[in-house]
Amino acid sequence: MITVSHDPCQPQSESPEKLRTEPESECRTVTDAFSKCRLPQDEEAILSSSLYPYYLPVEERPGQGEVTIGGRRVLMAGSNDYLALSDDPRVKAAAADALLRLGAGNSGSRILNGTLALHQSLEEELAEFFGHEAAMVVTTGYQASLTLAPLFGPNDVLLADQHVHASLLDAAHAGQARLRRYRHNDMTHLARLLETVEPDQGAIVLTEGMFSVGGDLCDLPGVAKLAAPYGARIVVDTAHDAGLLGPDGRGAAEHHGLQSAVDVQTITFSKCFGTLGGAVAGPRHVIDFLRHRARAALFSASLPASCTAAARAALDIIRTEPERRQTVLAAAERLRSGLVALGFAIAPGGTPTVSFVVGDVVLCCRFWAELLEEGVLANVMLPPSVPGRKAHLRVSVTAAHTTAQVDRLLNAIATVAGRVGPIACQIV
């Protein structure tokens, strides 16, 4: 015979007398947690209009430097595939071979069952190429930034350039260091902030090699000169410049002749490497520490074999084909000089990415929409993702773009600028 005992976790029915004598509980209404899910009024208006510049589906890549959108073949002027390696036959073949041999995913984190021999080979090659003791491959470039969080400890002061990428700010907020921002590339301001760091505190200067919005370079010579007397560490995000700048393509630090001044760097594979993924490189004890303390890497599935193999193939091309860098930098010079001739004030740097201030959100989106009508796909950068609370238009060129295509881009910008009227020509 089975006896069913009382389950203390289940609610029991109450007697009618008790229900009658106890006062009813008052129902309190709380604030709707989703009430914050409203965009600013101007953005809400754009969301349902033909001016909306985001999540535009690309259907095909019919030719070098072009994509198909809505059945139309347009010039791609918003890609960060600077060396045009995402469509390189060797990179695609490496990815396809790894996919067939090792599958579409690893179904585990690096620390448990998700590490491949391919990951380790790529890490060794990256460390050697960038001149570090060790490297750790992670699943995205954003994740590479988040992986830095354990370096920012409670006894540290983190001095970050005002224009650093959102992923680096997320890492700063995930860490425990005191975050202080110095004005963009302002070495006088950085010097004043360094003076405030106490002797018993650690100091880390955080910057980008090539800034993602304006395409300008960090003042690494200034940073290195200021950091050295204090023993401050230098961390550089090289997402946009690794593979592109410097005599051998090692990035902005090599461009400045200061590769050894960088203590830790993050690398992104979705720009010059033409695939997905990222890495952190630095001293071996630092990388070993991050392997066991960086939650962003510890609790994420590892980079698929196809992307890892593609990154290795891309690295080999970066090492052996400097003409790709020469091609895209020549296109960048043509773009930049052309924009200056049109009256735009742009940030210096000679890099393939250029941003200029258009003005308010609606005007910027209109500029973008009319460029698309002219057969050019560019990028819109809206606040708060850009400084100054003003919307920016960003254009870029790659090694796939011909001289004729760069001129086509410039002609389209000139045509649209003439139609929409005067815009703010300010340096980003």
Sequence and secondary structure as in RCSB ss.txt:
>XXXX:A:sequence
MITVSHDPCQPQSESPEKLRTEPESECRTVTDAFSKCRLPQDEEAILSSSLYPYYLPVEERPGQGEVTIGGRRVL
MAGSNDYLALSDDPRVKAAAADALLRLGAGNSGSRILNGTLALHQSLEEELAEFFGHEAAMVVTTGYQASLTLAP
LFGPNDVLLADQHVHASLLDAAHAGQARLRRYRHNDMTHLARLLETVEPDQGAIVLTEGMFSVGGDLCDLPGVAK
LAAPYGARIVVDTAHDAGLLGPDGRGAAEHHGLQSAVDVQTITFSKCFGTLGGAVAGPRHVIDFLRHRARAALFS
ASLPASCTAAARAALDIIRTEPERRQTVLAAAERLRSGLVALGFAIAPGGTPTVSFVVGDVVLCCRFWAELLEEG
VLANVMLPPSVPGRKAHLRVSVTAAHTTAQVDRLLNAIATVAGRVGPIACQIV
>XXXX:A:secstr
       TTS     HHHHHHS          TTTT    HHHHHHHTSTT  SS    EEEETTEEEETTEEEE
E S   TT  TT HHHHHHHHHHHHHH S   SBIIIII  HHHHHHHHHHHHHHT SEEEEES HHHHHHTTGG
GS TTEEEEEETT  HHHHHHHHHS SEEEEE TT HHHHHHHHHTS TTSEEEEEEESB TTT  B  HHHHHH
HHHHHT EEEEE TTTTTTSSTTS  HHHHTT GGG SEEEEETTSTT SS EEEEE HHHHHHHHHH HHHHTS
B   HHHHHHHHHHHHHHHH THHHHHHHHHHHHHHHHHHHTT    SS  SEEEEEEESHHHHHHHHHHHHHTT
EE EEE TTSSGGG EEEEEE  TT  HHHHHHHHHHHHHHHHHH        
